[in-house]
Amino acid sequence: MSRRRASAADIFQPSRRILRFCALSFLIIAGLWVLSSRSDLDLHSGSSIRSESWGYLNGKRQVDQASFAAPEQHPIDSFVQTFPKLRKFDQLEPLGHQDEGIIERTEGDESQAGRTPFDWPRTKKLFVFGDSYLKITERMVLMGVTIKNSVFHDFHVLQYWNFAKPGATVSHSVLPPGLESYGTYETQINDFEELFTPAPGPRNVNWQSNDTLFVVFFGINDMGRLNRDDLHEGEGLDIPSTTKALADSLLVSTRRLYSLGARSFLFLTLPPIQYSPKYNLPGQVGHDIQHRVDHSVSSYNAFLRKAVDDFEQEQTDANVMLFDLEKYWRLILDYPELFGMTDCARFAMTVDGKRPNLGRMGLCYHDNQHISWSSAALIARAVNGFLLRNSAAFQTSNVTESAIQD
């Protein structure tokens, strides 16, 4: 009977040797688990917030394993760095133009020495040059925007004239036109010179160098023509040399605007049009040349950034700004949910057998290559913030030190 009791005690009260063995085994297993978790965390961490989304569209939200060896800068960080830094509320010294201050602007006053700081809140006139991505009216009118097209216009603050035309390209000297010519940046400047120069132009316009912004956005149609083999005797043009020629030509024409009195310029890089439905979706007209368009856009934007930087260094009395639409649009393609968008791949859908308003449905594209109005609103808001960050009102104003109390 005593043996039975001893056996039962052994079962419910194991020896110290067994307890030590179990404890040691547990510690070994726990250590291996911690090491495994840490190595896995190190592998997948870094500057990326959502690294699996770096592949654009089509569910390609994966990062090549080779990229872990040399982590790239996250797209969000890359875009944010294109904006001027904003000083903290308790920083008394302005970040830029410390010695310039806010220059009060008077009509006809163009005599200040050096550069007049750009100030978006005080800008009164806007001249726009580009293609269908900037076109909102059927025809440009001398009086500016009419009441029929006043959705995004504040008549009390800003007048603007839009020379942009669908199909417009940078220059026919770089890419000859096809059967139908839609005009170029050069022809749009011709119209501007005829109608609005010498400054201040017609009495009802009265634009000045220090209160007018010139917006320049070209290249989308050039990328399409560059990669159409049927337009070049069956042989594709050399991408690096052609895109460099386009960027150089764009700045040559811009120097002409400068000679006519323009002093504040906003350029935009090309969005990654290779991911628009026209090139991205199988069966669309440009799908077979997507890789060439991808190369063309990247090459053109690289040359444009360099050309704009050279122009800024050359014209020391001009305000030269470059909004990186390529980086911003990639963010929208990667994170549509973050911007309240639903689908950046397709451009057609039906609800109860009818085609709905695609912008209202949150689609990024209105057709196979043009963005929807909701996408345009996102870009407009981002550009507005970019212009404000570049403004004297934010960079040199002393509003924070007088308005914020401890």
Long-range contacts (C-beta under 8 A, 24 or more apart in sequence): 43-68, 44-68, 46-71, 47-71, 47-73, 47-74, 47-77, 48-74, 49-74, 49-76, 50-334, 50-335, 53-334, 53-335, 54-334, 56-272, 56-275, 56-330, 56-333, 56-334, 57-275, 57-280, 57-333, 57-344, 57-345, 58-280, 58-345, 61-334, 75-327, 75-330, 75-331, 75-334, 76-331, 78-327, 79-324, 79-327, 79-328, 79-331, 82-322, 82-323, 82-324, 82-327, 82-386, 83-385, 83-386, 83-389, 84-389, 84-390, 84-395, 86-389, 86-394, 87-400, 89-400, 89-404, 90-400, 90-404, 91-400, 92-401, 94-395, 94-396, 94-397, 94-398, 95-395, 96-395, 96-396, 97-392, 97-395, 97-396, 98-396, 100-392, 100-396, 101-396, 102-392, 102-393, 102-396, 102-397, 103-210, 103-392, 105-208, 105-210, 105-211, 107-206, 107-208, 108-200, 108-208, 109-208, 109-210, 110-208, 110-209, 110-210, 110-261, 112-210, 114-316, 114-317, 115-263, 115-316, 115-317, 115-318, 115-319, 116-209, 116-210, 116-263, 116-317, 116-319, 117-319, 117-391, 117-392, 117-395, 117-396, 118-213, 118-264, 118-319, 118-321, 118-387, 118-390, 118-391, 118-392, 119-391, 119-392, 119-393, 120-213, 120-384, 120-387, 120-388, 120-390, 120-391, 120-393, 121-388, 121-391, 121-393, 122-211, 122-393, 123-158, 123-211, 123-212, 123-213, 123-264, 124-157, 124-158, 124-159, 124-207, 124-208, 124-211, 124-212, 125-158, 125-159, 125-160, 125-161, 125-205, 125-207, 125-208, 125-211, 125-212, 125-213, 126-158, 126-159, 126-160, 126-161, 126-212, 126-213, 126-215, 127-160, 127-161, 127-163, 127-192, 127-196, 127-207, 127-212, 127-213, 127-214, 127-215, 127-262, 128-160, 128-161, 128-162, 128-163, 128-164, 128-215, 129-163, 129-164, 129-185, 129-188, 129-189, 129-192, 129-214, 129-215, 129-216, 129-217, 129-218, 130-163, 130-164, 130-168, 130-215, 130-216, 130-217, 130-218, 131-164, 131-165, 131-166, 131-167, 131-168, 131-169, 131-182, 131-217, 131-218, 131-220, 131-221, 132-164, 132-165, 132-166, 132-167, 132-168, 132-220, 132-370, 133-164, 133-217, 133-220, 133-370, 133-371, 134-162, 134-164, 134-215, 134-217, 135-162, 135-164, 135-165, 135-166, 136-162, 137-162, 140-191, 142-195, 142-202, 142-204, 142-205, 143-204, 144-205, 152-380, 159-205, 161-192, 161-196, 163-188, 163-191, 163-192, 164-188, 164-217, 167-221, 168-218, 168-221, 169-218, 169-221, 169-222, 169-225, 170-218, 170-219, 170-222, 170-246, 170-249, 170-250, 170-253, 171-246, 171-249, 171-250, 171-253, 173-249, 174-222, 174-242, 174-245, 174-246, 174-249, 175-222, 175-225, 175-226, 175-242, 175-246, 178-225, 178-231, 182-221, 185-216, 185-218, 185-249, 185-250, 185-253, 186-253, 189-253, 189-256, 189-257, 189-260, 192-257, 192-260, 193-260, 197-260, 197-261, 198-260, 198-261, 199-260, 199-261, 209-261, 209-262, 209-263, 209-264, 210-263, 210-264, 212-262, 212-263, 212-264, 213-264, 213-265, 213-266, 213-387, 214-257, 214-262, 214-264, 214-265, 214-266, 215-265, 215-266, 215-268, 216-250, 216-254, 216-265, 216-266, 216-267, 216-268, 217-267, 217-268, 217-325, 218-250, 219-246, 219-250, 219-270, 219-300, 219-304, 220-270, 220-271, 220-273, 220-369, 222-246, 222-300, 223-270, 223-273, 223-293, 223-296, 223-297, 223-300, 224-286, 224-293, 226-296, 227-286, 227-289, 227-292, 227-293, 227-296, 228-289, 236-292, 239-292, 239-295, 239-296, 239-299, 240-299, 243-296, 243-299, 243-300, 243-303, 244-299, 244-303, 246-300, 246-303, 247-300, 247-303, 247-304, 247-306, 247-307, 248-303, 248-307, 250-304, 250-307, 251-307, 251-308, 251-310, 251-311, 254-311, 255-311, 258-315, 258-318, 262-318, 263-317, 263-318, 263-319, 264-318, 264-319, 264-321, 265-311, 265-318, 265-319, 265-320, 265-321, 266-321, 266-322, 266-323, 266-383, 266-387, 267-304, 267-308, 267-320, 267-321, 267-322, 267-323, 268-322, 268-323, 268-325, 268-383, 269-301, 269-304, 269-305, 269-322, 269-323, 269-324, 269-325, 269-326, 269-327, 270-297, 270-300, 270-301, 270-304, 270-325, 270-326, 271-325, 271-326, 271-328, 271-329, 272-297, 272-326, 272-329, 272-330, 272-333, 273-297, 273-369, 275-333, 275-344, 276-365, 276-368, 276-369, 277-345, 277-346, 277-347, 277-365, 277-367, 277-368, 277-369, 278-368, 278-369, 280-345, 281-345, 281-346, 281-368, 284-368, 285-368, 297-326, 301-326, 319-390, 321-386, 321-387, 321-390, 323-382, 323-383, 323-386, 325-379, 328-379, 328-382, 329-379, 332-364, 332-375, 332-378, 333-364, 336-362, 336-364, 339-378, 340-374, 341-374, 341-375, 341-378
